[in-house]
Amino acid sequence: MQRIARYSASDGQKRLDLFERQDGYFQFVEDTLRSDDHPIEPSMVWIPSIESGLYASRDEAEADARATVSWLKG
C-alpha cells in the first residue's frame, strides 16, 4: 500500500492518509494522536480511528473522506 496524500487537522491531534493499494483500489485511514500511558516512558502514538472501505478511484475515496471526517468538511 502506498500513501498518496496526507491531511492534518489544524489542532495536530488527527491526520488522514489516503492510500493506493497494490490491487488498484483506494482507501483512507484517520489516525488520532493518543498517549500510550506506558508507566516507565509515556509517549504519544498514532492510533487508527477510522478505516474506510475500498474505492475504485482516488476521487471517490477523497470525496467520502470529506463527507465522513468532520474536520475535513470545512
LOBAKE-149525 format. One record per residue: x, y, z of N, C-alpha, C, CB in turn; residue number from 1; residue in one letter. Coordinates in steps of 0.02 Angstrom, whole numbers, m for minus. Glycine has a CB too. Layout:
N
<pt n_u="X" n_v="Y" n_w="Z" ca_u="X" ca_v="Y" ca_w="Z" c_u="X" c_v="Y" c_w="Z" cb_u="X" cb_v="Y" cb_w="Z" k="NUM" r="A"/>
...
! end
This chain:
74
<pt n_u="42" n_v="m58" n_w="0" ca_u="0" ca_v="0" ca_w="0" c_u="45" c_v="62" c_w="0" cb_u="m48" cb_v="0" cb_w="61" k="1" r="M"/>
<pt n_u="29" n_v="110" n_w="m42" ca_u="69" ca_v="170" ca_w="m47" c_u="28" c_v="231" c_w="m28" cb_u="97" cb_v="178" cb_w="m118" k="2" r="Q"/>
<pt n_u="55" n_v="271" n_w="19" ca_u="20" ca_v="332" ca_w="38" c_u="28" c_v="383" c_w="m18" cb_u="47" cb_v="361" cb_w="105" k="3" r="R"/>
<pt n_u="m29" n_v="412" n_w="m40" ca_u="m26" ca_v="461" ca_w="m94" c_u="m46" c_v="531" c_w="m71" cb_u="m72" cb_v="439" cb_w="m150" k="4" r="I"/>
<pt n_u="m72" n_v="537" n_w="m10" ca_u="m88" ca_v="603" ca_w="17" c_u="m95" c_v="598" c_w="93" cb_u="m154" cb_v="632" cb_w="m14" k="5" r="A"/>
<pt n_u="m80" n_v="654" n_w="126" ca_u="m90" ca_v="658" ca_w="199" c_u="m120" c_v="726" c_w="214" cb_u="m22" cb_v="647" cb_w="238" k="6" r="R"/>
<pt n_u="m171" n_v="726" n_w="256" ca_u="m203" ca_v="787" ca_w="279" c_u="m199" c_v="786" c_w="355" cb_u="m278" cb_v="792" cb_w="254" k="7" r="Y"/>
<pt n_u="m187" n_v="845" n_w="385" ca_u="m181" ca_v="850" ca_w="458" c_u="m232" c_v="900" c_w="484" cb_u="m110" cb_v="870" cb_w="479" k="8" r="S"/>
<pt n_u="m263" n_v="884" n_w="540" ca_u="m309" ca_v="929" ca_w="572" c_u="m270" c_v="989" c_w="599" cb_u="m349" cb_v="894" cb_w="629" k="9" r="A"/>
<pt n_u="m304" n_v="1047" n_w="603" ca_u="m270" ca_v="1108" ca_w="625" c_u="m244" c_v="1104" c_w="696" cb_u="m317" cb_v="1167" cb_w="619" k="10" r="S"/>
<pt n_u="m274" n_v="1062" n_w="739" ca_u="m250" ca_v="1055" ca_w="808" c_u="m194" c_v="1004" c_w="815" cb_u="m308" cb_v="1036" cb_w="852" k="11" r="D"/>
<pt n_u="m176" n_v="970" n_w="760" ca_u="m121" ca_v="922" ca_w="762" c_u="m137" c_v="856" c_w="795" cb_u="m64" cb_v="952" cb_w="796" k="12" r="G"/>
<pt n_u="m200" n_v="845" n_w="814" ca_u="m219" ca_v="784" ca_w="850" c_u="m246" c_v="729" c_w="805" cb_u="m271" cb_v="801" cb_w="901" k="13" r="Q"/>
<pt n_u="m260" n_v="745" n_w="742" ca_u="m285" ca_v="695" ca_w="695" c_u="m251" c_v="705" c_w="628" cb_u="m362" cb_v="700" cb_w="687" k="14" r="K"/>
<pt n_u="m246" n_v="649" n_w="592" ca_u="m220" ca_v="652" ca_w="523" c_u="m257" c_v="600" c_w="482" cb_u="m143" cb_v="640" cb_w="521" k="15" r="R"/>
<pt n_u="m258" n_v="611" n_w="418" ca_u="m291" ca_v="565" ca_w="372" c_u="m243" c_v="549" c_w="315" cb_u="m358" cb_v="593" cb_w="346" k="16" r="L"/>
<pt n_u="m231" n_v="485" n_w="304" ca_u="m190" ca_v="463" ca_w="248" c_u="m234" c_v="431" c_w="195" cb_u="m135" cb_v="414" cb_w="272" k="17" r="D"/>
<pt n_u="m219" n_v="447" n_w="133" ca_u="m253" ca_v="417" ca_w="76" c_u="m203" c_v="370" c_w="43" cb_u="m279" cb_v="472" cb_w="25" k="18" r="L"/>
<pt n_u="m225" n_v="308" n_w="32" ca_u="m181" ca_v="256" ca_w="6" c_u="m205" c_v="229" c_w="m61" cb_u="m174" cb_v="200" cb_w="55" k="19" r="F"/>
<pt n_u="m157" n_v="211" n_w="m104" ca_u="m172" ca_v="170" ca_w="m162" c_u="m144" c_v="101" c_w="m148" cb_u="m141" cb_v="201" cb_w="m229" k="20" r="E"/>
<pt n_u="m188" n_v="52" n_w="m153" ca_u="m169" ca_v="m17" ca_w="m138" c_u="m137" c_v="m50" c_w="m198" cb_u="m229" cb_v="m57" cb_w="m113" k="21" r="R"/>
<pt n_u="m104" n_v="m106" n_w="m186" ca_u="m72" ca_v="m145" ca_w="m240" c_u="m123" c_v="m168" c_w="m292" cb_u="m36" cb_v="m205" cb_w="m211" k="22" r="Q"/>
<pt n_u="m186" n_v="m180" n_w="m270" ca_u="m237" ca_v="m205" ca_w="m316" c_u="m272" c_v="m149" c_w="m355" cb_u="m289" cb_v="m244" cb_w="m278" k="23" r="D"/>
<pt n_u="m249" n_v="m87" n_w="m347" ca_u="m276" ca_v="m31" ca_w="m385" c_u="m334" c_v="6" c_w="m351" cb_u="m299" cb_v="m55" cb_w="m451" k="24" r="G"/>
<pt n_u="m356" n_v="m19" n_w="m294" ca_u="m409" ca_v="15" ca_w="m256" c_u="m378" c_v="67" c_w="m210" cb_u="m451" cb_v="m36" cb_w="m215" k="25" r="Y"/>
<pt n_u="m422" n_v="111" n_w="m184" ca_u="m400" ca_v="165" ca_w="m140" c_u="m437" c_v="160" c_w="m74" cb_u="m413" cb_v="234" cb_w="m173" k="26" r="F"/>
<pt n_u="m406" n_v="185" n_w="m21" ca_u="m440" ca_v="189" ca_w="44" c_u="m407" c_v="243" c_w="85" cb_u="m436" cb_v="120" cb_w="81" k="27" r="Q"/>
<pt n_u="m442" n_v="264" n_w="139" ca_u="m413" ca_v="312" ca_w="184" c_u="m416" c_v="286" c_w="256" cb_u="m449" cb_v="380" cb_w="179" k="28" r="F"/>
<pt n_u="m369" n_v="312" n_w="296" ca_u="m365" ca_v="295" ca_w="367" c_u="m354" c_v="360" c_w="405" cb_u="m308" cb_v="242" cb_w="381" k="29" r="V"/>
<pt n_u="m398" n_v="372" n_w="455" ca_u="m387" ca_v="428" ca_w="500" c_u="m354" c_v="401" c_w="563" cb_u="m454" cb_v="464" cb_w="517" k="30" r="E"/>
<pt n_u="m302" n_v="435" n_w="587" ca_u="m268" ca_v="418" ca_w="649" c_u="m277" c_v="475" c_w="698" cb_u="m192" cb_v="404" cb_w="636" k="31" r="D"/>
<pt n_u="m280" n_v="457" n_w="762" ca_u="m286" ca_v="505" ca_w="817" c_u="m226" c_v="498" c_w="862" cb_u="m352" cb_v="496" cb_w="856" k="32" r="T"/>
<pt n_u="m197" n_v="555" n_w="881" ca_u="m138" ca_v="554" ca_w="925" c_u="m160" c_v="544" c_w="997" cb_u="m98" cb_v="621" cb_w="918" k="33" r="L"/>
<pt n_u="m133" n_v="493" n_w="1029" ca_u="m152" ca_v="475" ca_w="1098" c_u="m89" c_v="460" c_w="1139" cb_u="m200" cb_v="414" cb_w="1098" k="34" r="R"/>
<pt n_u="m97" n_v="467" n_w="1204" ca_u="m43" ca_v="447" ca_w="1250" c_u="m48" c_v="372" c_w="1260" cb_u="m48" cb_v="485" cb_w="1318" k="35" r="S"/>
<pt n_u="8" n_v="338" n_w="1260" ca_u="7" ca_v="265" ca_w="1269" c_u="6" c_v="245" c_w="1343" cb_u="66" cb_v="233" cb_w="1234" k="36" r="D"/>
<pt n_u="14" n_v="293" n_w="1388" ca_u="10" ca_v="281" ca_w="1461" c_u="59" c_v="228" c_w="1485" cb_u="m60" cb_v="260" cb_w="1480" k="37" r="D"/>
<pt n_u="115" n_v="222" n_w="1453" ca_u="166" ca_v="174" ca_w="1475" c_u="194" c_v="198" c_w="1542" cb_u="224" cb_v="168" cb_w="1421" k="38" r="H"/>
<pt n_u="198" n_v="154" n_w="1593" ca_u="218" ca_v="175" ca_w="1660" c_u="290" c_v="199" c_w="1665" cb_u="208" cb_v="119" cb_w="1707" k="39" r="P"/>
<pt n_u="334" n_v="176" n_w="1623" ca_u="405" ca_v="194" ca_w="1628" c_u="421" c_v="253" c_w="1582" cb_u="450" cb_v="134" cb_w="1611" k="40" r="I"/>
<pt n_u="398" n_v="249" n_w="1521" ca_u="414" ca_v="302" ca_w="1472" c_u="353" c_v="317" c_w="1430" cb_u="474" cb_v="280" cb_w="1428" k="41" r="E"/>
<pt n_u="307" n_v="359" n_w="1455" ca_u="247" ca_v="375" ca_w="1416" c_u="266" c_v="412" c_w="1352" cb_u="199" cb_v="418" cb_w="1458" k="42" r="P"/>
<pt n_u="228" n_v="400" n_w="1300" ca_u="240" ca_v="434" ca_w="1237" c_u="174" c_v="442" c_w="1200" cb_u="292" cb_v="396" cb_w="1193" k="43" r="S"/>
<pt n_u="175" n_v="482" n_w="1149" ca_u="116" ca_v="492" ca_w="1107" c_u="121" c_v="446" c_w="1047" cb_u="110" cb_v="567" cb_w="1085" k="44" r="M"/>
<pt n_u="66" n_v="414" n_w="1030" ca_u="65" ca_v="367" ca_w="973" c_u="4" c_v="381" c_w="930" cb_u="65" cb_v="293" cb_w="998" k="45" r="V"/>
<pt n_u="8" n_v="366" n_w="866" ca_u="m48" ca_v="373" ca_w="820" c_u="m88" c_v="308" c_w="821" cb_u="m23" cb_v="390" cb_w="748" k="46" r="W"/>
<pt n_u="m153" n_v="313" n_w="835" ca_u="m197" ca_v="256" ca_w="838" c_u="m250" c_v="264" c_w="784" cb_u="m231" cb_v="250" cb_w="909" k="47" r="I"/>
<pt n_u="m261" n_v="212" n_w="742" ca_u="m314" ca_v="218" ca_w="691" c_u="m382" c_v="229" c_w="723" cb_u="m315" cb_v="154" cb_w="647" k="48" r="P"/>
<pt n_u="m419" n_v="278" n_w="698" ca_u="m485" ca_v="293" ca_w="724" c_u="m540" c_v="282" c_w="673" cb_u="m488" cb_v="364" cb_w="750" k="49" r="S"/>
<pt n_u="m524" n_v="288" n_w="609" ca_u="m571" ca_v="273" ca_w="555" c_u="m532" c_v="238" c_w="500" cb_u="m607" cb_v="337" cb_w="528" k="50" r="I"/>
<pt n_u="m559" n_v="183" n_w="475" ca_u="m530" ca_v="149" ca_w="417" c_u="m586" c_v="139" c_w="367" cb_u="m496" cb_v="80" cb_w="436" k="51" r="E"/>
<pt n_u="m577" n_v="166" n_w="308" ca_u="m629" ca_v="163" ca_w="257" c_u="m634" c_v="95" c_w="224" cb_u="m618" cb_v="217" cb_w="205" k="52" r="S"/>
<pt n_u="m684" n_v="89" n_w="182" ca_u="m689" ca_v="33" ca_w="137" c_u="m645" c_v="46" c_w="77" cb_u="m763" cb_v="21" cb_w="115" k="53" r="G"/>
<pt n_u="m658" n_v="11" n_w="23" ca_u="m618" ca_v="18" ca_w="m38" c_u="m655" c_v="58" c_w="m90" cb_u="m599" cb_v="m52" cb_w="m66" k="54" r="L"/>
<pt n_u="m618" n_v="96" n_w="m130" ca_u="m646" ca_v="139" ca_w="m182" c_u="m611" c_v="126" c_w="m248" cb_u="m640" cb_v="214" cb_w="m162" k="55" r="Y"/>
<pt n_u="m647" n_v="134" n_w="m302" ca_u="m619" ca_v="122" ca_w="m368" c_u="m573" c_v="178" c_w="m391" cb_u="m675" cb_v="112" cb_w="m418" k="56" r="A"/>
<pt n_u="m581" n_v="238" n_w="m362" ca_u="m539" ca_v="294" ca_w="m383" c_u="m518" c_v="337" c_w="m324" cb_u="m577" cb_v="337" cb_w="m435" k="57" r="S"/>
<pt n_u="m466" n_v="375" n_w="m335" ca_u="m442" ca_v="422" ca_w="m284" c_u="m497" c_v="474" c_w="m269" cb_u="m377" cb_v="457" cb_w="m307" k="58" r="R"/>
<pt n_u="m529" n_v="499" n_w="m322" ca_u="m582" ca_v="549" ca_w="m312" c_u="m638" c_v="524" c_w="m268" cb_u="m610" cb_v="570" cb_w="m380" k="59" r="D"/>
<pt n_u="m659" n_v="462" n_w="m277" ca_u="m711" ca_v="433" ca_w="m235" c_u="m689" c_v="429" c_w="m162" cb_u="m731" cb_v="363" cb_w="m260" k="60" r="E"/>
<pt n_u="m628" n_v="406" n_w="m151" ca_u="m602" ca_v="400" ca_w="m83" c_u="m598" c_v="468" c_w="m49" cb_u="m533" cb_v="366" cb_w="m84" k="61" r="A"/>
<pt n_u="m572" n_v="518" n_w="m85" ca_u="m567" ca_v="585" ca_w="m56" c_u="m635" c_v="615" c_w="m42" cb_u="m527" cb_v="631" cb_w="m103" k="62" r="E"/>
<pt n_u="m682" n_v="606" n_w="m88" ca_u="m749" ca_v="633" ca_w="m77" c_u="m782" c_v="602" c_w="m16" cb_u="m792" cb_v="621" cb_w="m139" k="63" r="A"/>
<pt n_u="m775" n_v="537" n_w="m7" ca_u="m805" ca_v="505" ca_w="52" c_u="m769" c_v="525" c_w="116" cb_u="m803" cb_v="428" cb_w="44" k="64" r="D"/>
<pt n_u="m703" n_v="534" n_w="113" ca_u="m666" ca_v="557" ca_w="172" c_u="m692" c_v="626" c_w="192" cb_u="m590" cb_v="560" cb_w="157" k="65" r="A"/>
<pt n_u="m702" n_v="671" n_w="145" ca_u="m726" ca_v="738" ca_w="161" c_u="m798" c_v="736" c_w="188" cb_u="m723" cb_v="783" cb_w="98" k="66" r="R"/>
<pt n_u="m837" n_v="688" n_w="166" ca_u="m906" ca_v="682" ca_w="191" c_u="m909" c_v="647" c_w="259" cb_u="m948" cb_v="643" cb_w="141" k="67" r="A"/>
<pt n_u="m859" n_v="606" n_w="275" ca_u="m860" ca_v="565" ca_w="335" c_u="m822" c_v="597" c_w="394" cb_u="m830" cb_v="499" cb_w="320" k="68" r="T"/>
<pt n_u="m765" n_v="627" n_w="380" ca_u="m720" ca_v="651" ca_w="432" c_u="m736" c_v="725" c_w="447" cb_u="m645" cb_v="643" cb_w="410" k="69" r="V"/>
<pt n_u="m760" n_v="739" n_w="507" ca_u="m787" ca_v="805" ca_w="523" c_u="m737" c_v="862" c_w="512" cb_u="m811" cb_v="806" cb_w="594" k="70" r="S"/>
<pt n_u="m674" n_v="853" n_w="531" ca_u="m627" ca_v="908" ca_w="525" c_u="m604" c_v="921" c_w="453" cb_u="m566" cb_v="894" cb_w="568" k="71" r="W"/>
<pt n_u="m621" n_v="875" n_w="406" ca_u="m606" ca_v="886" ca_w="335" c_u="m663" c_v="922" c_w="299" cb_u="m593" cb_v="820" cb_w="301" k="72" r="L"/>
<pt n_u="m721" n_v="925" n_w="329" ca_u="m780" ca_v="953" ca_w="296" c_u="m774" c_v="1028" c_w="282" cb_u="m840" cb_v="941" cb_w="337" k="73" r="K"/>
<pt n_u="m739" n_v="1064" n_w="325" ca_u="m734" ca_v="1136" ca_w="318" c_u="m690" c_v="1156" c_w="263" cb_u="m710" cb_v="1167" cb_w="380" k="74" r="G"/>
! end
